[in-house]
């Protein structure tokens, strides 16, 4: 056997090992928009009396719950889709947002505190909109509080109270309850959605969401 042949065989073996290894690594978890088909049993963990809810007015309104992280890029990408769905299904969709700040995002808990502080003054979803719309500005900064204060002024909040609430982590227990509920529901990444209690795993496009919500509306009207 020539040296050239030995080299070619060696390359082939290495290539085969890499291909098999890649298949094992990337084949362990699907990246499709798969979902479970049964609603979760722990319904109390989906939302609580003090959760932030935009209620649908229709009798058969579908409930969409999001466990999200304000600094999470994937959540920021999903935000316009959720807003589009809310507009499309106005009155037919009840939307619930639960805080699930991840440890890898240093400004996530502070942003959750800012949203909760705004919520105490009746402006949770207004702050939610500003945080997601401007995620690229405050998300990676060392002075995120300056941005939160700017948004508080835009929303005409009592800025002294707002600043004190955020700085003192006044809503840490409430945010932790959201995290605990997410853990109880086996939430492992953000954003994680539940449509009428059914967990949606993987990235969902607007059309994916629409198809699932349409199905849920049909089932709830039977």
Secondary structure, DSSP 8 states (H G I E B T S, - for coil): --HHHHHHHHHHHHHHHHHHHHHHHHTSS--S--B-SS--S-GGGT--TTSEEE---STT-EEEEEEE-TT-HHHHHHHHHHHHHHHHTTTTEEEEEEE---TT-TTHHHHHHHHHHHHHTT-HHHHHHHHHHTHHHHTT-S-HHHHHHHHHHHTT--HHHHHHHHHTTTTHHHHHHHHHHHHHTT--SSSEEEETTEEE-S---HHHHHHHHHHHHHHHT-
